[in-house]
Amino acid sequence: MFPLDEPTTRTVIRAIDIMQDEEGIDLPLRDHPLLRLQRLDAIQVEDVTGYTFAIGQLHRIDPPSYEARMILIVIDLRDRQTWEGPVTVYPVSFHDEINDVAEIGALLAKGHVRKFNTLIQQSLAKYACGWLAELHTAGYF
């Protein structure tokens, strides 16, 4: 599996920390699409349990349609008292329902990573770096 770089991981951590203990929240930002953050399912990566995490800009709220949505695997080993410790984030997929674009770097089934494609994950990681930086610069987190 190919992880995100350190600065991009820090941006994902900011998004996760905004959620606190919520399973999902919507972040409005004037003149921008609504941003939806969701903690999804538990996932086993090698010997560690993490969870899938979705970040998506909504094009339509009901039924949900995404202008851009990225699914990530988060392995958060931070101590819950000090919030110190390692966090690793792996890109899984990107979807743009408006332009009918989808890129899948890992196949997940029954709480496990079944297959992954390192080249696609590298491409997704590069895209995540730019896209999440844009979301941060825009003021979402």
PLY file of the C-alpha trace (Angstrom):
ply
format ascii 1.0
element vertex 141
property float x
property float y
property float z
element edge 140
property int vertex1
property int vertex2
end_header
0.00 0.00 0.00
1.20 3.50 -0.82
0.63 6.15 1.91
0.00 9.87 1.57
2.93 12.18 2.27
3.34 13.88 5.66
1.81 17.31 4.79
-1.23 15.70 3.15
-1.63 13.32 6.11
-1.62 16.35 8.45
-4.48 17.87 6.41
-6.47 14.62 6.73
-5.78 14.61 10.49
-7.19 18.17 10.72
-10.36 16.98 8.95
-10.64 13.96 11.28
-10.09 16.11 14.36
-12.87 18.50 13.27
-15.26 15.56 13.40
-14.33 14.62 16.96
-16.53 11.61 17.82
-19.12 12.19 15.08
-19.57 9.58 12.34
-20.08 12.30 9.76
-20.45 16.05 9.44
-21.12 18.59 6.69
-18.93 21.68 6.45
-20.54 24.63 4.66
-18.33 27.29 3.11
-19.69 30.35 1.36
-19.51 30.14 -2.46
-18.19 26.55 -2.30
-19.86 23.14 -2.44
-20.83 21.58 0.89
-18.00 19.35 2.14
-19.03 16.06 3.73
-16.67 14.19 6.06
-17.60 10.62 6.99
-16.01 7.94 9.10
-17.12 4.75 7.39
-16.22 1.11 8.12
-13.50 -0.60 10.15
-10.76 -2.06 7.96
-7.89 -4.43 8.67
-4.54 -3.48 7.10
-1.99 -6.18 7.78
-2.09 -6.57 11.59
-3.63 -3.17 12.37
-7.25 -2.06 12.44
-8.11 1.29 10.94
-11.16 2.75 9.25
-12.24 4.11 5.92
-12.76 7.86 5.74
-14.54 9.81 3.02
-14.07 13.46 2.06
-16.45 14.70 -0.59
-17.72 17.92 -2.15
-21.44 17.53 -2.68
-22.98 18.49 -6.01
-26.46 17.46 -4.84
-27.50 16.67 -1.29
-30.49 14.37 -1.82
-29.75 11.85 -3.15
-26.05 12.52 -2.56
-24.06 13.22 -5.70
-20.42 14.22 -5.44
-18.48 16.72 -7.47
-15.39 15.09 -5.98
-15.07 12.39 -3.34
-12.04 10.55 -2.03
-12.07 7.42 0.11
-9.04 6.89 2.35
-7.88 4.27 4.83
-6.78 5.83 8.12
-4.56 3.99 10.59
-4.63 6.26 13.64
-2.35 5.04 16.42
-2.36 8.30 18.37
-2.67 8.08 22.14
-6.14 9.36 23.06
-4.78 11.30 26.05
-1.90 13.19 24.41
-2.91 12.86 20.71
0.69 11.95 19.97
1.66 9.02 17.80
1.69 7.88 14.19
-1.12 8.28 11.69
-0.88 6.67 8.25
-3.33 7.40 5.46
-3.69 5.36 2.27
-5.71 6.48 -0.75
-8.37 4.00 -1.88
-10.43 5.75 -4.55
-11.55 9.00 -6.15
-14.94 9.64 -7.77
-16.27 12.63 -9.69
-19.90 11.92 -10.56
-20.35 15.09 -12.62
-17.58 14.24 -15.08
-18.02 10.45 -14.69
-14.48 9.89 -13.43
-13.50 7.07 -11.09
-10.11 5.76 -10.07
-9.77 2.83 -7.69
-6.43 1.97 -6.11
-7.55 -0.69 -3.63
-10.28 -3.29 -3.45
-11.88 -3.57 -0.01
-14.17 -6.43 1.04
-15.45 -7.67 4.38
-13.24 -5.34 6.38
-9.98 -6.21 4.62
-7.86 -4.90 1.78
-8.17 -7.65 -0.83
-6.03 -6.12 -3.60
-4.25 -2.87 -4.27
-2.49 -1.25 -7.19
0.56 0.75 -6.11
0.74 2.77 -9.33
-2.87 3.90 -9.05
-2.38 4.63 -5.35
0.64 6.79 -6.21
-1.52 8.71 -8.69
-4.29 9.07 -6.10
-1.78 10.24 -3.47
-0.49 12.93 -5.84
-4.04 14.04 -6.61
-4.96 14.03 -2.88
-1.98 16.26 -2.14
-3.24 18.97 -4.49
-6.96 18.58 -3.85
-6.73 18.53 -0.05
-4.37 21.53 -0.15
-7.03 23.38 -2.19
-9.71 22.47 0.37
-7.46 23.66 3.19
-6.61 26.91 1.38
-10.31 27.51 0.67
-10.91 27.40 4.45
-12.74 24.13 5.02
-10.17 23.02 7.63
0 1
1 2
2 3
3 4
4 5
5 6
6 7
7 8
8 9
9 10
10 11
11 12
12 13
13 14
14 15
15 16
16 17
17 18
18 19
19 20
20 21
21 22
22 23
23 24
24 25
25 26
26 27
27 28
28 29
29 30
30 31
31 32
32 33
33 34
34 35
35 36
36 37
37 38
38 39
39 40
40 41
41 42
42 43
43 44
44 45
45 46
46 47
47 48
48 49
49 50
50 51
51 52
52 53
53 54
54 55
55 56
56 57
57 58
58 59
59 60
60 61
61 62
62 63
63 64
64 65
65 66
66 67
67 68
68 69
69 70
70 71
71 72
72 73
73 74
74 75
75 76
76 77
77 78
78 79
79 80
80 81
81 82
82 83
83 84
84 85
85 86
86 87
87 88
88 89
89 90
90 91
91 92
92 93
93 94
94 95
95 96
96 97
97 98
98 99
99 100
100 101
101 102
102 103
103 104
104 105
105 106
106 107
107 108
108 109
109 110
110 111
111 112
112 113
113 114
114 115
115 116
116 117
117 118
118 119
119 120
120 121
121 122
122 123
123 124
124 125
125 126
126 127
127 128
128 129
129 130
130 131
131 132
132 133
133 134
134 135
135 136
136 137
137 138
138 139
139 140
